Amino acid sequence: MSPNDLAHKKILVVDDDTIFFQMISYFLQGQSVLSESAETIAQALQKLNQETYDFILIDSFLPDGSGLELVPVINALPYILPMIMVTGNDDQEYMQACFEAGVSDYVLKPANIKLVWLKIQRCYHSHIVEQQLQSQNKQLEFLLDEKRQEEDLVRHVYKRLAQPNHNIEQAVSYASIHHV
């Protein structure tokens, strides 16, 4: 994973803690990563409907609800958006619910910004590798389907040629006359 995998990518930080956003934003800027802030679920929904992001950081305690409420909305986007829950909520059942809902990783606050950065890089790299694998699987499925079709055609031709009433000499003669 190159340190510039996220260069010029855009991260949405959903957190009402302006100090955390300022710290992470400053750090990300030093990594050539763009960041935007949403302090509420409503602001996050508005931004997600208006723009495309490459990554999202979510706090669980927001003024208008739980950050976990955003996860199904993010999962319904027409693109896959890796996400990390960055929160002070250390409840094990909540963590489990986050992972089951589709959160890529979970970081407890107060968080070391460099650790958050490493987790972002790792999650983003895994996301890219997963997308590449899915693309390669689709290509492989297409090629296998094409191979099956060709094999079906060969079997069909062989059956027609192997029929007792079929005159192979006529087929060869016809083919040579018509330059097939």
Summary of the structure (lengths in Angstrom):
residues: 180
radius of gyration: 27.2
end to end distance: 53.5
largest distance: 86.5
contacts: 495
relative contact order: 0.11
helix: 57%
strand: 15%
